Amino acid sequence: MKKYLILGLVMLASCSTKSPLKPDESAPRGVQQAAALWTEKDGTPQDFDQLVADYYCTTDSERLVLFESLSRIFEQVYQSADMLTVELLRPTQLTNAAEPQEPDWIMSGYSPLAHFSDDMFDNKLAFITIINFPHYSLEEKNRLGKEWSRQEWAYARMGDIFTTRVPAEVNTRMAQALAEAENYIADYNIYMGNLRTEDGRQLWDDDKILLSHWNLRDELKALYQSDNLEARGRNREKQEMICRVMQRIVDQSIPAEAINNPDYIWQPYSDETGGNEPYTRYRKILDIAHAYFAEDAYCPSAPTGIRRNFEEGVEIPAAELDSLFRALIGSKQVAQVAAVIKERLERDLRPYDIWYDGFKARASLNEDALSAQTRKLYPDANAFAADMWRLLTKMGFYSEDARRIAQHIAVEPARGSGHAWPSLGRKEDARLRTRIPENGMDYKGYNIAVHEFGHCVEQVLDMYFIDHYMLSGVPNTAYTEASAFLWQHRDLQLLPDGQMGNGINNPDEVLDQFWSMYEIMGVSLVDMQMWQWIYAHPKATPQELCEATIQIAKEVWNEYYEPVLGEHDCILLAVYSHTVNAPMYLPNYPLGHIVQYQLEEHLAQYKTQQEFAQEYMRIYRLGRLTPKEWMIQAVGEAPSIDPILRAVDTLCGETQRQ
């Protein structure tokens, strides 16, 4: 590199650590940003000047050489740390590992990258990165990025790596809080065979064990399948009981002995033992909140966890998402779709009908028969792994592409409900974690596994098929959720005897997607408002947070759901486990549904499965642009609810005319 001496051309930005350098706005952008993070511990102003003189790139070719070198370093560091994390978490996350012991639980909160930022600032690599690859705000990325080349986008993403200096001990605190919340949720099983009605009847078999909230919700959905009035009555009784269990999880009136306990018999409607769960759910949330508070002081450009999550993580401001969600759940189309559901159920709607599942093709099928088929296909994780090539080729991928994608996905048996774990480098696999009982994968598990497979396919495409490592990934987790939804909606079609088709050509699939948005947008609003309340009450107790969350859930329900589903002050919107173990993640789901529908509408123009798959591959190789720019390059417009509102309006209008 050529020498480039900048004596005193630095800028003092507002920062939690006071820089000894004098401000000068005439310095190059990256130099200004590096100066704002320079502390007395890092050296004198003369030391900073020398660093700039030694490492500031003055030509495009020098900058490209530095970029390639840094990209290689960061990939090696990230993937090595990730591989260590995967190995340390095996006992607590996977069933094919040894039973977790106390050291395993301790290490589940360990973060190999906790000291990474500190180390990179100490050895000055962070400063070298910043002076040559400056950070651009979200507004700048959306405005300037329209004209950027792929290389310029990759440079901009490198500029996002070092924007703050959060101490290692603060990073460790967050990692521990998240790990403890994950461990708490992973074992939140309800033994359904232990539940009793008020007259002492048992509604489920002894071996029915459901993880909250995922399996409880999915069981409730499956109960819409009924062949006759008598079966409908039994299923409604079960749905009412699941609803009651969910409410008691939210308000913490659930007996502590009823959680993950095969021996405790209880009546959800009346059993008040006094030994209720001691607000553990909300204590775990506050532990994470306090870790966020500790980070806040070191993040002047986004001084709250809320702003960091939405403006720097999701890259869509929280207020914008709030408005988008309220526009849909407050739309006239909600009443139109609710009227269709009411007609099909032949009764007034109940609160749990927020999870109505009768629009899906599977609703008319026998789930026991489906489970018999999936158990035979997938007796264990290895069987699902062996079938991935077939799933990909049936979706339309060419044989060689399918082989290459499948070889980079590892299927592993999960202790929890299942999840996808992306690779952080090209020497490790994406991991599909799925829960498979001893008697094989039932249909619910298959449906979840196909969802997670959709995540993994995306993760392989934008890692192994991408042009720049710094662009690997998607704009935010909503965009990987969109891929997962694309696959999950085709789960029946992907069975060996299934016939592939296009989801949005089926009117019921459109209504199903709309109703899913309606449900999860309310859940997301509760989650977002809960975090706003937490920041307004930083000294809140777990009991106070519980009471506040319940009140928020009631208010959202009463405004947007009671007019359609009834029951004043219902608290079901607060039941999602993500509220505990995945802070502020829930808004990614409705955003993912929005993106999915726009993708479905775009992909519908491709007439063959091969054309569909090739366009899907093109889109998911765009990488980590901003959400807005990604959508424009993918389908020609920014994220919007207008397409599905128009579709629902048309469909319901046709139904009324008929």
N, C-alpha and C positions, 0 to 999 in steps of 0.2 A: 504494500500500500504506500501511496505517496504521503509525505508529511503534509499536514494541514493545520497550521497553528492558529488557534482562536484564543487570543489573550483577553480574558474577561468578558467574552461575548456569551453570556449566560443569563438565564432568566430565573428569578425566584418565584415559584408558584406556591399557592397555599398548600401546605403539607404538614403532616403531623410531626415530622422531624425537621427542625429548622436547618436550612441549608446555609453554609457560610459564604456562598457565592453571590455576587452582585448581579441584579437583573439587567438584561439587555435584549430587547425584542428583535434586534437585528441579527441575532445568531440563528443558524439553521434550526428548523423545528425540532429535530431529534436532539440537538445539543441543548436546547432550552428544556426539553422534557427530562433529559438526564440530569441536568443541573438542579432541577427541582427535587430530585431524589437523592442528591449527593449530601452526605452528612460529614461532620467533622471527623467521625470515625473512619471515613473513607479516605481522608487526606486533605491536603491544603488546596486552595484555589490553583496554585501552580501545578499540583499533581493532576488536577482535573484538566487543565490546559494541555499538559503533556499527554494525557490519555487521548484527548481529542486529536492532538497532533499526530499521534502514532496510529490511530485506528479509524479516523474518519475517512470514508471512501470518497474520492474526488472524481472517479470515472464509473460509468455503468458496468464495465467489465470487472472492476474491483468489487463493486457492490454485489454482483452476481456470484463471484467466487466466495465472498463472505457468506452470502445467503445459503449457498449449497453446503458450506462447512457447518454453519449453525443448524441447518435443517437436519443434517446427519447426527449432530450431537444431541439435539432435543429429542429426536426419534429414539435414539439409543437410551437416553435417560428415562423417557416416559414409559417405553415398553418394558424396560428392565424393572422399573419400580412397579409397574402393573403386574408383571409376571410374579414378582415377589408377593404382592398383595393377594393375588389369586391363590398362591400356595398356602399362605398363612390363613386364609379364610376357608380353606377346604373343609376342615372339621365342623365349622359352624354353619356352612351353607350347603354342603353336599351330603347325601346319604351314603355314598360309596366311599366315604372316608371314615377314619376312626371316630368313635364317639368323642365329642369335644370335652376336654378337661379344662380346669380353671385357667391354665396358661393360654389355652386357645382363645378363651373368651377375652382375656386380657389383651392378647395380640390382635384380636379382631378390630380393636380401635387404633392400631398402629398405622401410621401413614409414612411410607418410605420417602415421600416427597415433601414432608413437613419442613425440612431444612433446605429444600432445593432453592427457593428464592433467596434465603439468607446467604447460602453458599455462592450463588451466582453474583450477588452484589459484592460479596467479600472478595471474590477472585476477579471482579470487574467485568466478567462476561456479560452481565446484565447491562452495564453501561455501554459496552461496545455494541450490543444489540440495539439499544434505544437510540443512540446517536445516529445510527445508519438506517434504522427502520422505525420511524416515529409512529406514535399512536394516532389514529383518527377517530373522532367521535362517531356515534351512530348516524347523526344527521349528515356528517361529511361523507361517510361511506355510502349512504343512500344517494346523496347528490353527486358525488364525484365518481362513484363506482360504476355508473352507467357507461362511462368512457374508459374504464380501466381494462387493461389486458389481464389475462390469467396470471401472468407474472406479477403485475402490480397488485392484484388482489392477494397473492401469496405474500408479497412484501407487507401489505397492510395487516394481514393476520399475524405475521411475525411481530408486528408492532403492538399487538394485544397481549403479549406474554408478560412483560414487566411494566405494569402501570402503577403498582403499589408496592409497599415493602411491609408485608404482614409478618411479624416475627414467628419463628418456628413453633414456639410454645402455644401461640394462638391458633396456628393451623392444627396442631396436635389436639387441642381442646375441641375443635370442631369435628375432627375425625373420630374422636372418642364418643362424642355426643351422638353423632350419626350412627355409629356402629352399635351403641347400646340401644338406640331406638329401633334399629333393624332387627337386633336379636329379640327384643321384646315382641315385635310384631310377628316375627317368623314362627313363634310358638303360641300364637293366640288362637288356639283351636277350641272349637265348641263341639262337644260330644252330643250330637243331636239325639242319639238313642236314649240319653239321660233326661231329656225334656219331657215334662208331663203337662197335660191339660188340667184344667181346674177339677175335672171329675176323675183325674188319675190315669188317663189314657196315654199310651206311648204312640207317637205318630211316625217315628223313624226307626229303622232297624238299628241294632246295637252297634254295627260297624260303620255307621255314617258319622264321619268326622269332618267338620268344615272349618276352614281357616277364615278368620275375619280380616277384612270384609269380603274378599274376593269370592270365596266359595259360598258364603251365605247369599250373596247377591246372585251368583250363578245358579244356585239351587232354586232360589225364588223365581228366576227366569225360566228354568226348566219346567216349573210347575204350571206354566201356561199350556203345556201339552196335556190335553185331556180328550178322551174319546166319547164321554157321555156325561150327563148331568151329575151322576153320582160321583164320578171321578173329579169333576170340577169342584164339587163341594168339599171333597177331601183335600184337594190341592189348595183351595182357598183357605182352609183351616191351617194348613201348613204355612202358607204365605203370611197369614196374620201372625202366626207365632214367630216366624223369622223376623218380621217387622218389629215385634215386641223385643226380641233379643237384641236387635240392632239399636233400638232406643235405649236399652239398659246399658249397652256398651258406651253409648255417647254420654249419658248422664252419670255413668259410673255407679249405677245402682246394681250392676251385675255382681253376684256373689264372687268373691275372689276364688273360692273353691271350685267354681264352675268353669274356670279357664284352664284348658289343657289338662283336665282331670277326668279319667275314665270311670271314676267311682262316685262322683257327686250327682245325686238326683235332685232336680229342681223344677219348680213351676214358674215360668217367666212372668206370668200375669200377677202373681200374688206373693211369691216367695221373697220375704224381706228378712234376711237372717241377721242383719246388722254387721255381717262380715264382708261388706262390699269392697270392691277394688278401691284402694285408697288414693284415687285421683292419679294413678300411675300414668295413664294415658297423657294427661296434661302436664305432668312433671317431666316426661320425656320431651315434650314440645318445648317447655321452658328451658330445659338444658341446652337445646339447640339454639334457642333465642339468646341465651346468655353468651353462647359462643359467637353468635353474630354481633352482639354488642361489643365483645372484645375486639372483633375485626374492624368495627366501624371507625375507630380513631385513626386507623392507618389507611383509610380509603376516602380521601377528601373529595374526589370527583364523584363518588357515589357513596355517601356516608351512612347508608342504611342497607341492611340485608335485602330489603324490598327493592331498592333501586338497583343494587348490584344484580339481583336475580333477573329483573325484567329489562333493565336498560343495557346491561352488559352481558347477561346470560341469554335470555330469550331474545333480546334486541328488539323488543316491542314494549313501550312504556305501559305500566300497569293500568293507567287511566284509559289508554286506548283499548286494551283488552276488555276492561270493565264495560265500556260503552258498546263494544262489539257484542259482548255476551248479552247485555240487557236488551239490545235491539232485537235479538232473536227470541229470547224467552218472553219478551213482551209483545211479540208480533201477533197479528191476527191468525197467522198460520197455526199457532199452537192450538187454538180452539178448534180449528178445522181438523187437525190430525186427531185430537182428543175425541172428537165426535165419531171418527172412523173407528177408533179403539172401543169406544162405548158400544157402538153398534155390533161389533164383533164379539164382545164379551157378554152382550145382552144384560148389562147391569150398569149401575152408576159406578164411576171410577173410585178407587181407593188409593191412598198415598203410595202403596207399593207398586201401583201401576206405572209409576215413573220408570220402572224397569220392565215394562211390557215388552215381551219378546215374540209376539205373534206375527210380526211382519216378516220374520226370517223364514226361509224355506224349511229350516229344521223344526220350526214350531209345529208343523203338521206331521212330523215323523216321530217314531217311537224312540225315545232316548236310550232305553234299555237295549234295543236292537242296534242302535248306533254304537253304544259302548261295547257290545259284544264284538262288533266289527273292529273297532279301534284297539280293543284288548288283544285280539288275535294278530292284528298288524304290528302292534308295538308293545310286546311284553316287557321291554326294558328300553333304556336310553340308546343302547347300541342298535336296536332295531329301527328306531326313528332316524338315527344317523345314516344307516344303510339305505334308507328310503329317500334321502334328501335329493339325490340326483333325479329320481323319478318325479318328485314334486316340482322341481325346477323345469324339467323338460315338459311336463304337463302344462305348466304355466306359459310355456312358449320359448324358453331359453334354448339356444342351440346347444347341442350335446357337449361341445368343448367348453363353452362358457359355464354350463351347469356343473361340469366336472371341476372346473377351476374354483367356482364359488363354493361348492360342497366341501372341497378339501380344506378350506380355511374356516370351517365351522365345526366346533367341538360340542357334542351333546352330552350334558351331564345331569344326573338326577339331583333335584333340589330338595332341600328341607322345607322351604317356603312354597309359595304358589308357583314360582317360576319367574324367570326374568332373562333378559339378554345382557351379556357383558361384552362390550365392544373391545376390540384389540386397539392398542395405542401405538402399534408399530407393525411393520411387515414381517416380523419374525415370530408372531404369535397369532393364534386363532381368535375369531369371535366365538363367544361361548353362549350356547343355548342351554339355559337351566330350566328343567321341567320336572314337575312332581309326578312320579309314576308309582302307584301302589304295587304291592306284591303280586296282585292278580292282573297287572297290566294297566295300560293307559285308558281310562274311561273317556267318554266323549267330551266332557267338560275339559279334561286335561289336554285332549287333542286340540280342542278349539284354542286353548291358551298357548299350546306349543306351536301351532301354526302362526299365531300372533307373534310370538317370540322369534320364530323363523323369519318372519317378515322384517323384524329388526335386524337380524343377523345378515340377511341378504343385502340389505342397505349398507350395513357396516363393512361388509367385504367389498362391495362395489366402490365405496368412496374411501377405501384404504388401499386395496390392491389394484384397483383399476383407475386411480386418480393420477393426474399429471404432476401435482406438487404436494409433498407431504403436508405442508402448512395449510393446504386447503382440504385436508382429509376431514371427513365428517359431514354433518348437515348444519344448517343455520342454528337450529335449536332442537330440543328433544321432541317438539311437536312434529317436526318433519320426519323423524324416524318413526313416531307414532303413526303418521299417515301411511308410511310403508307397511307397518304392522297391520293396520286396519285393512289395507288393500288385500293382503294375504288372508287375514282372518275372515273376511266376508266371502272368501272363496273356499272355505274349509271343506264344505260338502262336495263341491265340484272337484276338489283335489283328491278325494277318495278314489280308489281304483275304478269304481264303476260310475264315478261322477262325470257329468257333462259340463265342460267349460263354457262359460257365458260371460256377459258383461253386466255387472251389478246394477248400473243406473238405467239399463233398458228394462229392468223389472220395477214397476211402480212401487211395489212393497219395499224394495231395497232403498228407494229414495225416502219413503216415509220412515223406515227404520233408522236411517242415518239422521234424519231430522229429529226424531224422538230421542236418539242417543245424545245429540247435541243439547237438546232441551234439558235432559237430565244432568249431564256433566257440567253444563255451564252454571247451573245453580250451585252444584257442589263446589265448583271453582270459586264462585263469588263468595261463598262462606269462608273458604280457605284464605282468600285474599283479604277479606275484611277482618278475619281473625288475626292475621299478621299486622294489619294496621292498628288493631286494638292493642296487640302486644307492645308495639313501639310507642303507643300513647300511654301505656301502663307498664313500664319496664320493671317495676318492683312487685308485680302481681304474683299471687300465690297460685298453686295448681287449682285449688278450689275456685278462686276468682276467675281464672282462665276458663275453667269448665262452665261456670255460670255465664260468662260473657259469650263463649262459643255457642252455647245453647240459645241465648237471646238472639245472636246474629242469625243462626239457622232458622229460628222462628220468623224473624222479620223477612228474610228472603223468601221463605216458604209462603208466608201470608200474602205477600205482594204478587208473586208470580206463579205459585203452584196451588194454593188453596182454591182460587176460582175455578180451577180445572179438576183437581184431584181431591178437594175437600180437606177436612180435619184442620181446624185452626191450631196454630202453634205446634205443628209437627216438626220434629228435630232430625228426621232421617238424613237430611243433606249433610250432616256432620259426621257420618259414620265411616267415611273412607279412611283406610289405614294410611294412605299417603300423607294425610294430615300430620301423622306422627313421624313417619320414617323418611319422608321425602318432602322437605319444606318447600312450599310454593311450586311444587311440580304439577299439581292438578290442572292448572290452566293450560298446560301443554296438550291435554287430551282434547278439549273442545277445539283448540286451535288446530290440532292434528286432524280432527273430523272435518273442519273447514277446508284444510289443505287437501285432504283425501278426496272430498267431493269434487273440488276443482280439478284434481288430477284425474278422477274417474271420468268426468265430463270431457276432459281433453283426450284421454286415452280411448274413449269410446269411438273416436273417428278411425281408429286402426282396426281393420276388418279381420285380420288373422291373429292368432295367439303369438306367432313369431314377431309380427310387426309391433304388437302390444309390448312384448318383452324387450325388444330393441329400443323402443321409445322410453320404457321404464328405465333401462340401463343408461340411456343418454341423460335423463333427468337426474338420476341419482349419482351420476358422475360429475355433476356441477360442483359439488363440494360445499365448503362453508362460506358461502356468500351471506349477505344479510337476508333475513326472511323475505323482505320486499323484493330485492333484486333476484333472489333465487326463483321466486314465483313468477316474476316477469319473464325470466329466461326459460322457465319450465313450461308455462301455459299462456303467457302473454298478458297477465294481469296480476295485481297485488292480491294478498289474502282478502277475501270478501265473503259475506254471507248471502249476497244478492243472488248468486246462481241457485242455491238450494231453496231460497224463499220463492223464487220464480217457479222452480220445478214443483214445489209443494202446492203453490197457488193453482198452477195448471192442473195438477192431478186431482186435487180436491174439487176444483171447479167442474172437471169432467165427471167426477163421481156424483156431484149434485145434479148435473144435467141428466145423468142416466136415471 
